[in-house]
Amino acid sequence: MALQFEPTEYADRLSRLTASMAKQKLDAVLLFAQESMYWLTGYDTFGYCFFQTLVVKADGSMTLLTRSADLRQAKHTSTIENIVVWVDRMNADPSVDLRNLLSEMDLLGARIGIEYDTHGMTGRVARLLDHQLTSFCEIVDASYLISELRLVKSPAEIACVERAAALADDALDAALPLIKAGGDEAAILAAMQGAILAGGGDYPANEFIIGSGPDALLCRYKAGRRTLSENDQLTLEWAGTAAHYHAAMMRTIIIGEPSPRHRELYSACHEAIKAIEQVLRPGYTFGDVFDTHARIMDERGLARHRLNACGYSLGARFSPSWMEHQMFHTGNTQQIVPDMSLFVHMIIMDSERETAMTLGHTYLTTATAPRPLSRHSLELIIR
């Protein structure tokens, strides 16, 4: 069995889950989020692109319903003992297999929570599921049940996050010598991902963002590579990943002489992130973090150039995104408590002047001031 954590760690997580289920009077939950299954049992696969679910009863018993391709995967990587395989066939409807399984587990008429808000739940699956279960049991949306439990990291998880952060730093170290006039985006990207894999890390849950020139203003990955010019801007967003735990970083790096606008935007980013460090601590909320960011940007006349979010919680995640549900946006009442791993990013994109500026890294919250997990400073990088 290839577990990432000690059995006692998984036992504690299961205990926390069943306690939360008891508070919500749930007889069982159907987990469709791969990160939920991984967090709870160690189950490690990309098989969630097909129908699969982990049934967890209030007494802590668990049964995985999956395809034959993932049978050995589950046995090798998880604590799950009961595994049921639904058979691939023409016009297969595994939601029928699930209903039959729930009946065998004596859950007819039960109150069952379902993880709907996840990449492992397609619209088609949701419709099939609702069709089979609406008259079978009471359905409750439990999309954030485990997501909220995962917000606060255990000491073992913090060790993974710290390792991920070190790998993110290694990736930047590998990239910097290549960031210069004539430098190739493809070589930069290869060096960054190579440093993480060579350091024992994993693939990230989504692609690294890389863009120069006008593409430096994009906040998402796109296909196509470019060669850096004498005076250029390069935006990078990447994450070190260890045991699927992520620690993200973001920088806009200037090649040649920064323009006055670059320096102006960098000053705003730096001021905002330092101010956020004063509220990224117990006694404040995720909404307070965003409001701090928005206030500083808006006071500098940058309201139309900033985004409507400035970061999010990080943890163990699977494709297609390393972002957790809990984000820094207006009105978010989620309290900040110690031992959260939180990515703070400042992103300003001035389309009129084709000028980009970003700044960000991952913090671990404490009882007082947050601890940056990167060994790199927040200084503007000029090459």
C-alpha positions in Angstrom: 0.0 0.0 0.0 1.5 3.3 -1.1 0.1 5.8 1.4 1.4 9.4 1.6 0.5 9.7 5.3 0.5 7.5 8.4 -2.7 5.4 9.0 -3.4 7.5 12.1 -3.6 10.6 9.9 -6.4 9.1 7.8 -8.2 7.8 10.9 -8.2 11.3 12.3 -9.6 12.7 9.0 -12.4 10.1 9.0 -13.3 10.9 12.6 -13.5 14.6 11.7 -15.7 13.8 8.7 -18.1 11.6 10.6 -18.4 14.3 13.4 -19.3 16.9 10.7 -21.8 14.5 9.2 -23.4 14.0 12.6 -23.8 17.7 13.0 -25.6 17.9 9.6 -27.6 14.7 10.3 -26.2 12.9 7.3 -26.5 9.1 7.1 -24.0 9.0 4.3 -22.1 11.1 1.8 -21.2 10.4 -1.8 -17.8 11.8 -2.6 -17.1 12.7 -6.2 -14.2 15.1 -5.7 -11.0 13.3 -6.2 -9.2 15.5 -3.7 -11.8 14.5 -1.1 -11.2 10.8 -1.7 -7.4 11.4 -1.7 -7.6 13.4 1.6 -9.8 10.9 3.3 -8.2 7.6 2.1 -5.1 8.3 0.0 -6.8 7.1 -3.2 -4.7 8.6 -6.0 -6.0 8.5 -9.6 -7.1 10.5 -12.5 -10.0 8.0 -13.0 -12.5 10.6 -11.8 -12.8 11.6 -15.5 -15.2 8.7 -15.5 -18.1 7.9 -13.1 -16.8 6.9 -9.6 -17.9 7.7 -6.1 -16.8 6.9 -2.6 -19.8 6.2 -0.3 -19.0 7.1 3.4 -21.6 6.1 6.0 -22.2 7.8 9.3 -20.5 4.9 11.1 -17.3 5.4 9.1 -17.6 2.5 6.8 -16.6 3.2 3.2 -17.3 1.6 -0.2 -15.8 2.8 -3.5 -17.8 2.4 -6.8 -15.4 2.6 -9.7 -14.3 1.1 -13.0 -12.1 -2.0 -13.4 -9.1 0.2 -14.5 -9.0 1.8 -11.0 -9.5 -1.4 -9.0 -5.8 -2.0 -8.4 -5.1 1.7 -8.2 -7.5 2.0 -5.2 -6.1 -1.1 -3.5 -2.5 0.1 -3.9 -2.9 3.8 -2.9 -5.7 3.9 -0.4 -7.1 2.6 2.9 -10.4 1.6 1.1 -11.2 -2.1 1.7 -14.6 -2.4 0.0 -14.5 -1.8 -3.8 -17.3 -2.4 -6.2 -16.7 -2.3 -10.0 -19.4 -1.1 -12.4 -19.0 -2.7 -15.9 -18.1 -0.7 -18.9 -20.7 -1.5 -21.6 -22.8 0.2 -24.3 -25.4 2.6 -22.8 -24.1 1.9 -19.3 -25.7 3.9 -16.5 -23.5 3.5 -13.4 -26.0 5.6 -11.4 -28.2 2.4 -11.4 -25.3 0.5 -9.9 -24.9 3.2 -7.3 -28.6 3.1 -6.3 -28.4 -0.7 -6.0 -25.2 -0.4 -3.9 -26.9 2.1 -1.6 -29.9 -0.2 -1.2 -27.5 -3.0 -0.2 -25.9 -0.7 2.3 -29.4 -0.1 3.9 -29.6 3.5 2.9 -33.1 3.5 1.4 -34.9 6.6 2.7 -31.6 7.9 4.3 -30.4 11.5 4.3 -27.5 11.5 1.9 -25.1 14.3 1.1 -23.6 14.6 -2.4 -20.6 16.5 -3.7 -22.0 18.3 -6.7 -19.5 21.2 -7.0 -16.6 19.3 -8.3 -14.8 18.5 -11.6 -15.6 14.8 -11.0 -19.4 15.5 -11.4 -20.4 16.3 -14.9 -23.9 17.7 -15.7 -24.8 14.4 -17.2 -23.8 12.5 -14.1 -25.7 14.9 -11.9 -28.9 14.4 -14.0 -28.5 10.6 -13.9 -27.9 10.7 -10.2 -30.8 12.9 -9.4 -33.1 10.7 -11.5 -32.1 7.6 -9.6 -32.0 9.0 -6.1 -34.8 11.6 -5.9 -37.3 9.0 -4.9 -34.8 6.7 -3.1 -33.5 9.0 -0.4 -33.3 12.6 0.8 -30.6 14.4 -1.2 -28.5 17.2 0.4 -25.8 19.3 -1.4 -22.6 18.5 0.6 -20.2 20.0 -1.9 -18.2 21.8 0.8 -18.3 19.3 3.6 -14.8 18.0 3.1 -13.6 21.1 1.4 -14.1 23.0 4.7 -12.4 20.3 6.7 -9.3 20.5 4.4 -8.9 24.2 5.0 -6.8 23.8 8.2 -3.7 21.7 7.6 -2.3 19.1 9.9 1.5 19.1 10.7 2.0 16.3 8.2 0.2 18.3 5.5 2.1 21.5 6.4 5.3 19.5 5.7 4.0 18.7 2.2 3.1 22.4 1.6 6.5 23.5 2.7 8.2 21.0 0.4 5.9 22.2 -2.4 7.0 25.8 -1.7 10.7 24.8 -1.8 10.1 23.2 -5.2 8.3 26.4 -6.4 11.4 28.3 -5.4 13.6 25.8 -7.3 11.5 26.4 -10.4 12.1 30.1 -10.3 15.8 29.6 -9.7 15.9 27.3 -12.8 14.0 29.9 -14.9 15.9 33.0 -14.1 19.1 32.4 -16.1 16.9 31.7 -19.2 14.9 34.9 -18.8 16.8 37.4 -21.1 16.6 38.9 -24.5 16.5 36.0 -27.0 15.2 33.6 -24.3 12.7 31.0 -25.3 9.5 30.6 -23.4 9.5 26.9 -24.1 12.9 26.5 -22.5 11.8 28.5 -19.5 8.7 26.4 -19.0 10.7 23.1 -19.4 13.3 24.2 -16.9 10.6 25.1 -14.3 8.6 21.9 -14.6 11.8 19.9 -14.8 13.2 21.4 -11.6 10.0 20.3 -9.8 9.9 16.8 -11.2 13.7 16.4 -10.6 13.1 17.5 -7.0 10.7 14.7 -6.4 7.5 16.8 -7.0 4.4 16.1 -9.0 2.7 17.5 -12.0 0.5 20.5 -11.0 -3.3 20.4 -11.1 -3.3 22.9 -13.9 -0.8 24.2 -16.4 1.7 26.9 -15.5 0.9 30.3 -16.9 3.6 31.8 -19.1 3.2 34.8 -21.4 5.4 37.6 -22.7 4.9 40.8 -24.6 1.1 41.3 -25.0 0.5 37.7 -23.7 1.9 38.8 -20.3 -1.6 40.3 -19.7 -3.2 36.9 -19.8 -4.2 35.1 -16.6 -4.5 31.7 -18.2 -2.3 29.2 -20.0 -2.5 29.2 -23.8 -0.7 27.2 -26.5 2.2 28.8 -28.4 5.6 30.0 -27.5 7.5 33.3 -28.0 11.1 34.5 -27.9 11.8 37.3 -25.5 12.8 40.7 -26.9 15.3 43.3 -25.7 12.6 45.2 -23.8 9.9 42.8 -22.7 7.7 41.6 -19.9 7.1 38.0 -18.8 4.3 36.9 -16.6 4.7 33.5 -14.8 2.3 31.7 -12.5 3.3 28.3 -11.3 3.2 26.0 -8.3 5.5 23.6 -6.7 3.7 20.3 -6.0 4.5 17.6 -3.5 2.1 14.7 -2.8 -0.5 16.8 -4.7 -0.1 19.7 -2.3 0.5 23.0 -4.0 2.3 26.2 -3.2 1.8 28.8 -5.9 3.9 31.8 -6.9 3.4 34.6 -9.4 5.7 37.2 -10.9 5.9 39.6 -13.8 9.6 39.8 -14.7 11.0 42.7 -16.7 13.6 42.2 -19.5 15.5 45.4 -20.1 14.5 48.7 -18.5 11.2 48.8 -16.7 8.8 51.5 -18.0 7.5 54.1 -15.5 4.1 52.3 -15.7 5.7 49.0 -14.7 7.3 50.6 -11.7 4.0 52.3 -10.8 2.0 49.1 -11.0 4.7 47.1 -9.1 4.5 49.7 -6.3 0.8 49.2 -6.0 1.2 45.4 -6.0 3.9 45.5 -3.3 1.9 48.0 -1.1 -1.2 45.8 -1.4 0.4 42.5 -0.6 2.3 44.0 2.4 -1.0 45.5 3.7 -2.7 42.1 3.3 0.0 40.5 5.5 -1.5 42.6 8.3 -5.0 41.1 7.9 -4.0 37.6 6.9 -4.3 36.4 10.4 -6.9 35.3 13.0 -9.6 37.9 13.7 -10.0 38.7 10.0 -11.9 37.1 7.1 -11.2 36.2 3.5 -13.4 39.2 2.6 -11.2 41.5 4.6 -8.2 40.3 2.5 -10.0 41.2 -0.7 -11.2 44.5 0.6 -7.6 45.5 1.6 -6.5 44.7 -1.9 -9.4 46.6 -3.6 -9.0 49.6 -1.4 -5.3 50.1 -2.2 -5.8 49.4 -5.9 -8.8 51.7 -6.2 -7.1 54.6 -4.3 -4.4 54.4 -7.0 -6.9 54.6 -9.8 -6.5 51.0 -10.8 -10.0 49.7 -10.2 -10.6 48.8 -13.8 -7.2 47.1 -14.1 -7.5 44.8 -11.1 -9.4 41.5 -10.7 -12.3 40.7 -8.5 -10.4 38.1 -6.5 -6.8 38.2 -5.1 -6.1 34.6 -4.1 -7.4 31.5 -2.5 -6.8 28.5 -0.3 -4.4 25.8 -1.5 -4.0 22.2 -0.7 -4.0 18.8 -2.4 -5.8 19.2 -5.7 -6.3 17.4 -8.9 -6.8 18.6 -12.5 -8.1 20.8 -13.9 -7.4 23.4 -11.2 -5.2 23.8 -8.1 -7.6 26.4 -6.7 -9.7 25.5 -3.7 -13.3 26.6 -3.3 -12.4 29.3 -0.7 -11.3 32.5 -2.4 -10.4 36.1 -1.5 -13.4 38.0 -2.9 -15.9 40.5 -1.6 -18.2 39.4 1.1 -16.5 36.1 1.9 -17.1 35.6 5.7 -14.7 32.6 6.0 -12.6 33.2 9.1 -8.8 33.1 8.9 -7.3 30.7 11.5 -3.9 29.2 12.0 -2.4 26.5 9.7 -4.1 27.5 6.5 -2.0 27.6 3.3 -3.2 30.6 1.3 -2.0 32.0 -2.0 -2.1 35.8 -2.3 -1.7 37.3 -5.7 -1.8 40.8 -7.0 -2.7 41.1 -10.7 -2.9 44.3 -12.6 -3.4 44.3 -16.4 -3.4 47.6 -18.2 -4.7 46.7 -21.6 -4.5 50.3 -23.0 -0.8 50.5 -22.3 -0.2 46.7 -22.8 1.5 46.7 -19.4 1.3 43.8 -16.9 2.3 43.5 -13.3 1.8 40.5 -10.9 3.2 39.6 -7.6 2.3 36.7 -5.3 3.3 33.7 -3.2 1.9 31.3 -0.7 1.6 31.9 3.1 1.0 29.7 6.1 -1.2 31.4 8.7 -0.2 31.4 12.3 -1.6 32.7 15.6 -0.1 36.0 14.7 1.6 37.2 11.4 1.5 34.9 8.3 4.7 33.1 7.3 5.7 33.4 3.7 6.7 30.0 2.4 9.0 31.3 -0.4 12.7 32.0 0.2 12.4 34.6 -2.6 11.7 38.2 -1.8 8.9 40.3 -3.3 11.3 42.6 -5.1 10.7 43.5 -8.7 12.8 41.1 -10.9 14.6 42.8 -13.7 16.8 40.9 -16.1 
